Each structure stands twice: as C-alpha cells, then as structure tokens.
Amino acid sequence: MFTKENRFLKKFDFILLITTVVLVFYGLFMIKSATMSFTSGSFPYLKTQILAFILGACAVVVLVLIDYEIYGYFYIPIYILSNLLLLAVLFFGFGADQWGASNWLRIGPISFQPSEIAKFGIIISLAKYIDKNHEKINEPITLLKILIFAFVPVILILKQPDLGTALVFIFFILIMIFSAGLSYKYIMPFVALAVVGIIIGIIFLATSLDDYNIGDNYQIDRILMFLNPKLDPSGRGYQVLQSKIAIGSGQMFGRGYQQGVQNQYGFLPTKETDFIFAVIVEELGFIGGISLIMLYAILLFRLIKIAKNSSDMFGSLIVIGIMGMFLFHILENIGMTMGLMPVTGIPLPFISYGGTFMLVNMISIGLVLGVGLKHSKTDIFN
C-alpha cells in the first residue's frame, strides 16, 4: 500500500497542479477588479468562475483516477460527438450580433461554446488516430487521411464563422502531426505554402480596399484593425487602442489594484474576458504582466516534460495537443492586447472570465496529470 502511495507521489506532477491553482486565483483576483465597476458588481462573475473551477477540480480528480488509455477505445464516438456539437451550432447557434460569430448553444438555462468542448474531444480522437497510423504517417495516403480527419472540425468552425477558434485548432493539429514524426519533406512545402498564402492575402487586401468600407466584412475588418486600428478609432479599432493605453500607463509597477483608469472608468471593452491582460498590466504593471508570463512558462514546461516522458505515443500526443492549445491562447491573447496580433476573441487560459472555458482548461489539466501518472520514456521526441 505504502509502495503504491509513494509511487503515486513520485509520479504526480504537483508543480503543474500548484501552478494551475495559482493561475486560477490570479484570474479570480483580476476578474474582481475588472468587473467591480459593472452595475451588477463582481459577485455574479466570481460565482460563475468559482463554480466552474470547483467542477473542474472534481473533473481533475476523476480524470487522474481513470487510465487515459480507455479514451482511445472510444475515439470514434468522441470524434463524432465533437463534430455533431459543432454542426449543431450552424443550425441553432447564437452570438453573431454580439461577437460576430454564432458560436454559442443554449440548452435550457445553460449557454456554452461547443467549440471549447470539442477542443479536447478532437485532441483525444486525433491523438489516437495518429497513434494508429504513425508508422505510415509519411506515406501520402496516410497523411492525407489524417489531415482530412483533423480538418473536418476546422471547416465546421470556419462556417460559424469563428476564425480565432479555427486558428487554435489548426495550431494544435499541426503541432501534433509534426510531433508524431512528420518528415521535413512535408514540413518545408507547408512553410512555403503558408508564405505564399500570406503574400496572396496581402495582395488581395491591397487590391480590394479601394472600394472597401469598414463594416462590410467582419474578418477583413479584424485584419485591417490589426494593421492600423486608427482607421476606425471609435469602432473596430477602439479595443486595441484603449488596450495599448492601459498597458502603457501601467509602466513598471502599475497604477495599483482596482485603480486602473481604463479599467475602472469603462474605457476598455471586454475587459473581464479578451482584454484582461491589459487590466493586469495597467494595475500591476510590468511586474504583474511578467509574473503571469512566468507562470505560463512553468505550465508549458511541465506539459512538455510530461509529453516527453509519456509511456506511449497516444498519451504524449494528448499532452502535446493540450500544450499547443494553451500556447496559442497565450501568445494570441497577450499579442492582441498589445497590437502585435489580430483581435480574434481568444481568451487567456485560467485568467479570463468564462465558465465553459475554465471547465475545459481544468479538464485539460486533468487529462495531462492522468497521462503523467503513467510515464516511462517514449520515443516521440527521439
């Protein structure tokens, strides 16, 4: 009994768990500040976030106790269910008026984003599908089958249309495929194709903007606001401009907790979700921002370590997919608040307000910890 207990304590990644909990409480701390100026106050937001965290913590316990290999037996049902959820959004989704994309579903009193749930569903199913075909992954037919399997949900998400979430999927899908041993003979053409695509996109924008008016196309607006938010300073570019002001005014130590001008006086929109990093830096300064980034660095490092030491490719790819998902969210969210990335509505893991998002993040950590409990070195990184 004590031998098993000691083995569990040795394998369990307490650093990852502690880092996650610290991030959650950091988020609660900042959500309180970001929402205290709202008419309803902070309580409804904190209540939802804490409830989601508690449910997520329960899910972590359950997932740690379950052998993750069992998910592999049900990867096809998981894949089908994930795509059905995304398909349901196309017929019954709402949110286009508020966020430009119909990416929410409502079941009774509960509203949620199916794409958030589908993230780890696709990660699990794709990890198993790659695992079953990894020995032939560099054969064109096999690679094509994997790509079709992986990009069906991406197409459904683009139909909503939700470009930001689609980019998250594309990012972790490619990382998973590359990590499984994809040959450089495919990687280099892909990079070249991406460069050509960017050039074509720039040419398209340059030749079609003469007769273009802000508001004609939501996705093009986002690209234009990324390039020059001053084109529509009181409309589409307002968020980025106010976010830059908030971040710049924070300087080294910030204006003080709950003392941010852009935050407390309502100049910064969606400050509890997409632009909460601007709230952090305005009130806690560079120190607050870099502290958060260091916590994320620890989180990502632990995920990479668990993936590297996983007992099989299936487990390793699950963790790689989750790591890719977190990494893109972190880079895109922080980048867009500083004007370094287009605004895509991507929230900050464990920090941004959102019950579904918090629950998915906690479930992801539970999956990773479950994989980490059954580790002995695999050859995925060799």
Secondary structure as the mmCIF struct_conf table of DSSP 4:
data_model
#
loop_
_struct_conf.conf_type_id
_struct_conf.id
_struct_conf.beg_label_comp_id
_struct_conf.beg_label_asym_id
_struct_conf.beg_label_seq_id
_struct_conf.end_label_comp_id
_struct_conf.end_label_asym_id
_struct_conf.end_label_seq_id
HELX_RH_AL_P HELX_RH_AL_P1 PHE A 2 LYS A 11
BEND BEND1 PHE A 12 PHE A 12
HELX_RH_AL_P HELX_RH_AL_P2 PHE A 14 THR A 35
TURN_TY1_P TURN_TY1_P1 MET A 36 SER A 37
BEND BEND2 PHE A 38 PHE A 38
TURN_TY1_P TURN_TY1_P2 THR A 39 SER A 40
BEND BEND3 SER A 42 SER A 42
HELX_RH_AL_P HELX_RH_AL_P3 PHE A 43 LEU A 65
BEND BEND4 ILE A 66 ILE A 66
TURN_TY1_P TURN_TY1_P3 TYR A 68 TYR A 68
HELX_RH_AL_P HELX_RH_AL_P4 GLU A 69 TYR A 73
TURN_TY1_P TURN_TY1_P4 PHE A 74 PHE A 74
HELX_RH_AL_P HELX_RH_AL_P5 TYR A 75 PHE A 92
STRN STRN1 PHE A 94 PHE A 94
HELX_RH_AL_P HELX_RH_AL_P6 ALA A 96 TRP A 99
BEND BEND5 GLY A 100 ALA A 101
STRN STRN2 TRP A 104 TRP A 104
STRN STRN3 LEU A 105 ILE A 107
TURN_TY1_P TURN_TY1_P5 GLY A 108 PRO A 109
STRN STRN4 ILE A 110 PHE A 112
HELX_RH_AL_P HELX_RH_AL_P7 PRO A 114 ASN A 133
HELX_RH_3T_P HELX_RH_3T_P1 HIS A 134 LYS A 136
TURN_TY1_P TURN_TY1_P6 ILE A 137 ASN A 138
BEND BEND6 GLU A 139 GLU A 139
HELX_RH_AL_P HELX_RH_AL_P8 PRO A 140 LEU A 158
TURN_TY1_P TURN_TY1_P7 LYS A 159 PRO A 161
HELX_RH_AL_P HELX_RH_AL_P9 LEU A 163 SER A 179
TURN_TY1_P TURN_TY1_P8 ALA A 180 GLY A 181
HELX_RH_AL_P HELX_RH_AL_P10 TYR A 184 SER A 208
BEND BEND7 LEU A 209 LEU A 209
TURN_TY1_P TURN_TY1_P9 ASP A 210 ASP A 211
TURN_TY1_P TURN_TY1_P10 ILE A 214 GLY A 215
BEND BEND8 ASP A 216 ASP A 216
HELX_RH_AL_P HELX_RH_AL_P11 TYR A 218 LEU A 227
HELX_RH_3T_P HELX_RH_3T_P2 PRO A 229 LEU A 231
BEND BEND9 ASP A 232 ASP A 232
TURN_TY1_P TURN_TY1_P11 PRO A 233 GLY A 237
HELX_RH_AL_P HELX_RH_AL_P12 TYR A 238 GLY A 250
TURN_TY1_P TURN_TY1_P12 GLN A 251 PHE A 253
BEND BEND10 ARG A 255 ARG A 255
TURN_TY1_P TURN_TY1_P13 TYR A 257 GLN A 258
HELX_RH_AL_P HELX_RH_AL_P13 VAL A 261 GLN A 264
TURN_TY1_P TURN_TY1_P14 TYR A 265 GLY A 266
BEND BEND11 LEU A 268 LEU A 268
TURN_TY1_P TURN_TY1_P15 PRO A 269 PHE A 275
HELX_RH_AL_P HELX_RH_AL_P14 ILE A 276 LYS A 308
TURN_TY1_P TURN_TY1_P16 ASN A 309 ASN A 309
STRN STRN5 SER A 310 SER A 310
BEND BEND12 SER A 311 ASP A 312
HELX_RH_AL_P HELX_RH_AL_P15 MET A 313 THR A 337
TURN_TY1_P TURN_TY1_P17 MET A 338 GLY A 339
BEND BEND13 LEU A 340 MET A 341
HELX_LH_PP_P HELX_LH_PP_P1 ILE A 346 LEU A 348
TURN_TY1_P TURN_TY1_P18 PRO A 349 ILE A 351
BEND BEND14 SER A 352 SER A 352
HELX_RH_AL_P HELX_RH_AL_P16 GLY A 355 GLY A 372
TURN_TY1_P TURN_TY1_P19 LEU A 373 LEU A 373
BEND BEND15 LYS A 374 LYS A 374
STRN STRN6 HIS A 375 HIS A 375
BEND BEND16 ASP A 379 ASP A 379
TURN_TY1_P TURN_TY1_P20 ILE A 380 PHE A 381
#
